[in-house]
Amino acid sequence: MAPRASWKGYLKLSLVSCPVRLYPATSTRDRITFNQLHKETHNRINMKPVDPELGLVERSDLVKGYEYEDKQYIIIEDSDLESVRIESNHTMSIEAFVDADSVDVIYQDAPYYLAPDGAMAEETFVVLREALRKSGKLAIARLVLSSRERVITISPRETGMFVCTLRNPNEVRGTAEYFGNIPVGTPDPEMLELAERLIEQKTTEFDPMDYEDRYEIALMNMIKEKLKGHKPIVAAAPERGNVINLMDALKASLSQSKPPAKSKTKTEPAAKPAAKAAAGGDKPAPKRASRKKA
């Protein structure tokens, strides 16, 4: 079954345009979620709309309202929304091209994939994609999504294109409130060098598969244990370490630090103790048992 497009329209550059489809690039479908249940019946609770005067009401009786003054609303009909028509309702018209590093990451919001809508659109789509790829630039356009116009960036990605909606400037908070009281300072050269060496030791290539959600894994393990009728194991809070000076902490970290291992090799060190245990007879067995109890 083909994925469902969240938007259909046209990608336009000057007088060149082609029909396209927009698809969400991420999904939260596999996240663990919880339902609200009654504590005795365990029935799932239904959230129903309530009017302060009438009590429970049907959803078919609900209308949209805009509060223009305190508790004063103007009713907005579907036909009113349909009458608000601008070009970006159905066309993402490229307005400019910018360097990728000129778009601050704080403005980047939701990611989407862009694909041609039908075989007839493929030739034009490929021309625009490759022209964009050779330019090394990001295209800036506008698009109406969820009843609001969004500024978007467009870039080539594999055989398709990648679209990212941008936050409105008034949605981004300034830094002065949070960073204003932090002193600039001049770090100790020796400590700075130790910190730089620590960074160098831990530098690797980023692979998102190496950073799985450990909390969600632990949460699922707890759920599985409860399904078996077992009580969940309460994890002990980590003890606070002794306070030591920064220089000693950097030196200790540098001596203990190892290059980050990728997830594929995480299981390899576990095989060595087993091999030693096999070579040493039955002596190591009590130690392994005590570890399992702990």
Residue pairs with C-beta under 8 A, 6 or more apart in sequence:
3 23
4 23
5 21
5 22
5 23
5 117
6 22
6 23
6 24
6 112
6 145
7 21
7 22
7 143
7 145
8 19
8 20
8 21
8 22
8 117
9 19
9 20
9 22
9 89
9 90
9 91
9 92
9 143
10 17
10 18
10 19
10 20
10 90
10 91
10 92
11 17
11 18
11 20
11 91
11 92
11 94
11 114
11 125
11 128
11 141
11 154
12 91
12 92
12 93
12 94
13 93
13 94
13 128
13 139
16 124
16 127
16 128
17 91
17 124
18 116
18 117
18 121
18 124
18 125
18 128
19 116
19 117
19 118
19 120
19 121
20 92
20 114
20 115
20 116
20 117
20 121
20 125
21 114
21 115
21 116
21 117
22 112
22 113
22 114
22 143
22 163
23 112
23 113
23 114
23 115
24 110
24 111
24 112
24 113
25 111
25 112
25 113
25 162
26 110
26 111
31 216
32 216
32 219
32 220
32 223
35 44
35 45
36 44
36 45
37 43
37 44
37 45
38 45
48 56
49 56
49 57
49 58
49 59
49 62
50 56
50 57
51 57
63 75
63 76
63 77
64 75
64 76
64 77
65 73
65 74
65 75
65 76
66 73
66 74
66 76
67 73
68 74
81 147
86 144
86 149
87 93
87 142
88 141
88 142
88 143
88 144
88 149
89 144
92 141
92 142
92 143
92 152
92 154
92 163
93 141
93 142
94 139
94 140
94 141
94 154
95 140
95 141
95 142
96 139
96 140
97 135
97 137
97 138
97 139
97 140
98 137
98 138
98 140
99 137
99 138
100 136
100 137
100 138
100 155
103 138
103 153
103 166
106 167
106 172
107 166
107 167
107 169
107 172
108 153
108 164
108 166
108 167
109 150
109 164
109 165
109 166
109 167
110 164
110 165
111 162
111 163
111 164
112 162
112 163
112 164
112 165
113 157
113 160
113 161
113 162
113 163
114 154
114 160
114 161
114 162
114 163
115 125
115 160
115 161
116 122
116 124
116 125
125 161
129 156
129 159
129 160
129 161
130 156
132 139
132 154
132 155
132 156
132 161
133 156
138 153
138 154
138 155
139 153
139 154
139 155
140 151
140 152
140 153
140 154
141 151
141 152
141 154
142 149
142 150
142 151
142 152
143 149
143 150
143 152
143 163
143 165
144 150
145 165
150 165
150 166
151 165
151 166
151 168
152 163
152 164
152 165
152 166
153 163
153 164
153 166
154 161
154 162
154 163
155 161
155 162
156 162
187 195
188 247
190 247
191 246
191 247
191 250
194 247
194 250
194 251
194 254
195 250
197 254
198 250
198 253
198 254
198 257
201 254
201 257
201 258
201 259
202 257
202 259
202 260
204 259
204 260
204 262
207 262
207 263
209 263
210 260
210 262
210 263
212 263
218 235
222 232
222 233
225 231
225 232
225 233
226 232
244 252
273 284
276 284
277 284
277 285
277 288
